[in-house]
Amino acid sequence: MTSLSTVEFENVHKSYGEKRAVDGLSMKVEQGEVLCLLGPNGAGKSTAINMMLGLIKPDSGKVRLFGEDPKMSAARAQIGATPQDTDFPPALKSREIIDLVRSHYTHPVDVDQLTEAFQLEGIIDRYTSGFSGGERRRLALALAFCGNGKAIFLDEPTTGLDQKSRQAFWEYARDYARNGASFIITTHHLEEIEKIATRICLLVDGKIHYSGTADEIRARVNRRKIRFFANQKPEINGQLVEDAGDGRWQINTSDSDAVVRNIIQRKIEFSALEILPCTLEEAVDTLFEDQTSNTSGA
């Protein structure tokens, strides 16, 4: 028996007036996948997630959540979500809000477990009216997981969190994903999702232009960083040499072998040579720039 996809989009369109937010989007998120949707502001990421959650309807096409209309209670009972913007009733305490949300699920996560995982010890019995942005975010993330859902939707999950809280959250999310849950994530913090995402989709103007693992996306760009120490800035044929600090120089190139040969041929004195792959953020930025250039030139 074939298992149902967590999410399925079939030729989905959604516009707001003259602005087309999602343009013929077709995609699947299989059970157990950790999908990250990346794109510039206005690319359609939040609109796509809101349609997955049944918060808005597509103008045309089909969206399915566990094979059902996302508005159906049978589908919603299997998910958890943290939207980009959250607010809470100021007259309720964190524990009361968590208990309220847990009551909608058949097998919710224990409150004490959530309190420890999301560092809520200092705010679990406080009213939310005086919460800082980071405290609100930690509570919002706890609510996404409190139903023990099979799919978790996270829109910019670590916004407002300090570094320690971010690390703790991603550690919990990775453990949760290992148990077979699906994740659909949007974020501007690419370094955070590189170790958890099984697939990354790059969204531009409401369409998926690239899809693959982090390694596949970096390979598509085929860029390397060459770093080395030298007493003065070297002159390399046709290459931009940048100051990397602490006496190091850096060259970004698609042909690292040719650059290294040129350095040696010019008898440039150097030490501690490193050849590094480009980061995921650098690869994504390059692909977005290329796509924007292609669109502008069309």
C-alpha positions as CSV (number, residue, x, y, z in Angstrom):
1,M,0.0,0.0,0.0
2,T,1.4,3.4,-1.0
3,S,1.6,5.9,1.8
4,L,0.0,9.3,1.3
5,S,2.2,12.3,0.7
6,T,2.3,14.8,3.6
7,V,1.6,17.7,1.2
8,E,0.7,17.8,-2.5
9,F,0.3,20.8,-4.8
10,E,-1.1,20.4,-8.2
11,N,-0.8,23.4,-10.6
12,V,-1.7,25.9,-7.8
13,H,-2.2,29.6,-8.4
14,K,-2.8,32.3,-5.9
15,S,-3.0,36.1,-6.6
16,Y,-3.6,39.2,-4.5
17,G,-5.0,41.7,-6.9
18,E,-2.4,42.2,-9.6
19,K,0.3,40.4,-7.6
20,R,0.7,36.7,-8.4
21,A,2.1,35.1,-5.2
22,V,2.0,31.4,-6.4
23,D,2.2,30.7,-10.1
24,G,1.4,27.1,-11.2
25,L,3.1,25.5,-8.3
26,S,3.3,21.7,-8.4
27,M,5.2,19.8,-5.7
28,K,5.1,17.0,-3.2
29,V,6.4,16.6,0.4
30,E,6.7,13.0,1.2
31,Q,6.4,11.6,4.7
32,G,9.6,11.9,6.7
33,E,11.0,14.7,4.4
34,V,12.4,17.9,5.9
35,L,11.7,20.5,3.2
36,C,13.1,24.0,3.3
37,L,11.4,26.6,1.1
38,L,13.9,29.5,0.4
39,G,13.3,32.6,-1.6
40,P,13.5,36.4,-1.4
41,N,10.7,38.4,0.2
42,G,7.5,38.1,-1.9
43,A,8.6,34.8,-3.5
44,G,5.4,33.1,-2.2
45,K,6.8,31.1,0.7
46,S,4.3,32.2,3.3
47,T,1.4,32.0,0.9
48,A,2.3,28.4,0.0
49,I,2.5,27.4,3.7
50,N,-0.8,29.2,4.5
51,M,-2.4,27.1,1.7
52,M,-0.9,23.9,3.1
53,L,-2.5,24.8,6.5
54,G,-5.9,25.6,5.0
55,L,-5.7,29.2,6.1
56,I,-6.2,30.5,2.6
57,K,-7.7,28.9,-0.5
58,P,-5.9,28.7,-3.9
59,D,-7.5,30.5,-6.8
60,S,-7.1,27.4,-8.9
61,G,-5.4,24.0,-8.6
62,K,-5.4,21.5,-5.8
63,V,-3.7,21.4,-2.4
64,R,-3.8,18.2,-0.3
65,L,-2.7,17.6,3.3
66,F,-2.4,13.9,4.0
67,G,-4.6,13.3,1.0
68,E,-7.4,15.6,2.4
69,D,-8.5,19.2,2.0
70,P,-6.3,21.1,4.4
71,K,-9.4,22.5,6.1
72,M,-10.6,19.0,7.1
73,S,-10.2,18.2,10.8
74,A,-8.7,14.8,10.1
75,A,-5.8,16.4,8.3
76,R,-5.3,19.3,10.8
77,A,-5.2,16.9,13.8
78,Q,-1.9,15.6,12.4
79,I,0.0,18.8,12.2
80,G,1.6,21.6,14.2
81,A,2.6,25.0,13.1
82,T,4.4,28.2,14.1
83,P,3.6,31.2,11.8
84,Q,6.0,34.1,11.2
85,D,4.0,36.4,13.5
86,T,2.4,35.2,16.7
87,D,0.4,36.8,19.5
88,F,-1.2,35.4,22.7
89,P,-4.1,36.4,25.0
90,P,-2.4,38.6,27.6
91,A,-4.7,37.3,30.4
92,L,-3.5,33.7,30.0
93,K,-0.3,32.1,31.4
94,S,2.0,29.9,29.2
95,R,0.8,26.7,30.9
96,E,-2.9,27.6,30.2
97,I,-2.2,28.3,26.6
98,I,-0.2,25.0,26.2
99,D,-3.0,23.1,27.9
100,L,-5.6,24.7,25.7
101,V,-3.7,23.7,22.5
102,R,-2.9,20.2,23.8
103,S,-6.6,19.5,24.4
104,H,-7.2,19.5,20.7
105,Y,-4.9,16.4,20.2
106,T,-5.3,12.8,21.0
107,H,-1.7,12.1,22.1
108,P,-0.2,15.4,23.1
109,V,3.4,15.9,24.4
110,D,3.8,16.2,28.1
111,V,3.9,19.7,29.4
112,D,7.0,19.1,31.5
113,Q,8.8,17.8,28.4
114,L,7.9,20.9,26.4
115,T,8.9,23.1,29.2
116,E,12.4,21.6,29.3
117,A,12.8,21.4,25.5
118,F,11.9,25.0,24.8
119,Q,13.4,26.5,28.0
120,L,10.0,27.7,29.4
121,E,10.9,27.1,33.1
122,G,11.0,30.9,33.8
123,I,7.8,31.7,32.0
124,I,5.6,28.6,32.2
125,D,3.4,30.2,35.0
126,R,3.7,33.8,33.9
127,Y,1.1,35.8,32.0
128,T,2.1,36.4,28.4
129,S,1.5,40.2,28.5
130,G,5.0,41.0,29.6
131,F,6.9,38.5,27.4
132,S,9.9,39.5,25.4
133,G,10.1,38.6,21.7
134,G,12.3,35.6,22.4
135,E,10.0,34.4,25.1
136,R,7.0,34.6,22.8
137,R,8.9,32.7,20.1
138,R,9.9,29.9,22.4
139,L,6.2,29.5,23.5
140,A,5.1,29.6,19.9
141,L,7.5,26.9,19.0
142,A,6.4,24.7,21.9
143,L,2.9,25.0,20.6
144,A,3.9,23.7,17.2
145,F,5.2,20.4,18.8
146,C,2.7,20.0,21.6
147,G,0.3,17.9,19.5
148,N,2.9,15.3,18.6
149,G,2.0,15.9,15.0
150,K,3.2,14.0,11.9
151,A,4.0,17.2,10.1
152,I,5.4,20.5,11.5
153,F,5.2,23.8,9.6
154,L,7.7,26.5,10.7
155,D,7.7,29.9,9.1
156,E,11.0,31.7,10.1
157,P,11.1,29.6,13.4
158,T,14.1,31.2,15.1
159,T,13.3,34.9,14.6
160,G,14.0,36.7,17.8
161,L,15.8,33.8,19.5
162,D,19.3,34.1,20.9
163,Q,22.1,31.7,19.8
164,K,21.6,29.3,22.7
165,S,17.9,29.1,22.1
166,R,18.4,28.5,18.4
167,Q,20.8,25.7,19.0
168,A,18.5,24.0,21.5
169,F,15.5,24.3,19.2
170,W,17.3,22.8,16.2
171,E,18.6,19.9,18.3
172,Y,15.0,19.2,19.4
173,A,13.8,19.5,15.8
174,R,16.5,17.1,14.5
175,D,15.5,14.5,17.1
176,Y,11.9,14.9,16.3
177,A,12.5,14.5,12.5
178,R,14.5,11.3,13.2
179,N,11.2,9.7,14.4
180,G,9.7,10.1,10.9
181,A,7.9,13.4,11.1
182,S,7.8,15.7,8.1
183,F,8.9,19.4,8.3
184,I,8.1,22.3,6.0
185,I,10.4,25.2,6.9
186,T,11.0,28.7,5.7
187,T,14.0,30.7,7.0
188,H,16.5,33.3,6.2
189,H,19.1,31.6,8.4
190,L,20.5,29.1,5.9
191,E,23.3,27.9,8.1
192,E,20.7,26.6,10.5
193,I,18.8,24.3,8.2
194,E,21.8,22.8,6.3
195,K,22.1,19.9,8.8
196,I,18.4,19.1,9.0
197,A,17.0,19.7,5.5
198,T,16.7,16.6,3.3
199,R,15.5,18.8,0.4
200,I,15.7,22.5,-0.4
201,C,13.4,24.3,-2.9
202,L,14.3,27.8,-4.2
203,L,11.1,29.8,-4.9
204,V,11.1,32.8,-7.2
205,D,8.0,34.6,-8.2
206,G,5.8,31.8,-7.0
207,K,7.6,29.1,-8.9
208,I,10.2,26.5,-7.9
209,H,13.3,27.1,-9.9
210,Y,15.7,24.8,-8.2
211,S,15.3,21.8,-5.9
212,G,17.8,19.4,-4.3
213,T,20.0,18.7,-1.3
214,A,22.3,21.4,0.1
215,D,25.3,19.6,-1.6
216,E,23.4,19.5,-4.9
217,I,22.7,23.2,-4.8
218,R,26.3,24.1,-4.0
219,A,27.5,21.8,-6.8
220,R,25.2,23.5,-9.2
221,V,26.9,26.8,-8.6
222,N,30.4,25.3,-8.7
223,R,32.2,28.0,-6.8
224,R,35.2,27.6,-4.5
225,K,36.9,29.9,-2.0
226,I,40.7,30.0,-2.0
227,R,42.3,31.5,1.2
228,F,45.9,31.9,2.1
229,F,48.3,34.1,4.0
230,A,50.6,36.6,2.2
231,N,52.5,39.6,3.2
232,Q,50.8,41.8,0.6
233,K,47.9,41.7,-1.8
234,P,48.8,39.5,-4.7
235,E,47.9,40.2,-8.3
236,I,46.2,37.1,-10.0
237,N,45.1,37.1,-13.6
238,G,41.5,38.0,-14.0
239,Q,40.6,37.4,-10.3
240,L,39.2,39.7,-7.6
241,V,41.4,39.3,-4.5
242,E,39.6,40.2,-1.3
243,D,41.0,41.0,2.1
244,A,39.8,38.1,4.4
245,G,41.4,39.7,7.6
246,D,44.3,38.6,9.8
247,G,46.7,38.7,6.9
248,R,44.7,36.3,4.7
249,W,43.5,36.9,1.2
250,Q,40.5,35.3,-0.5
251,I,39.5,34.5,-4.1
252,N,36.1,33.3,-5.2
253,T,36.4,31.2,-8.4
254,S,34.9,28.4,-10.4
255,D,38.4,27.0,-11.3
256,S,40.4,26.7,-8.2
257,D,43.1,24.6,-9.9
258,A,43.8,27.3,-12.4
259,V,44.1,30.0,-9.7
260,V,46.5,27.9,-7.6
261,R,48.7,27.2,-10.7
262,N,48.7,31.0,-11.4
263,I,49.8,31.7,-7.8
264,I,52.7,29.3,-8.1
265,Q,53.7,30.4,-11.6
266,R,53.9,34.0,-10.3
267,K,56.1,32.8,-7.4
268,I,53.9,34.5,-4.9
269,E,55.0,33.7,-1.4
270,F,52.0,32.3,0.6
271,S,51.2,29.8,3.4
272,A,48.2,28.0,4.9
273,L,46.4,27.6,1.5
274,E,42.8,26.5,1.9
275,I,40.3,25.6,-0.8
276,L,36.8,25.6,0.5
277,P,33.3,25.0,-1.0
278,C,31.0,28.0,-1.1
279,T,28.5,28.1,1.7
280,L,24.8,27.2,1.1
281,E,24.0,30.9,1.6
282,E,26.5,32.0,-1.1
283,A,25.2,29.3,-3.5
284,V,21.6,30.3,-3.0
285,D,22.4,34.0,-3.4
286,T,24.2,33.2,-6.7
287,L,21.3,31.2,-8.0
288,F,18.8,34.0,-7.1
289,E,21.0,36.6,-8.7
290,D,21.2,34.5,-11.9
291,Q,17.5,34.0,-11.9
292,T,16.8,37.7,-11.4
293,S,19.2,38.5,-14.3
294,N,17.6,36.0,-16.6
295,T,14.1,37.4,-15.7
296,S,15.2,41.0,-16.2
297,G,16.8,40.1,-19.6
298,A,13.8,38.3,-20.8
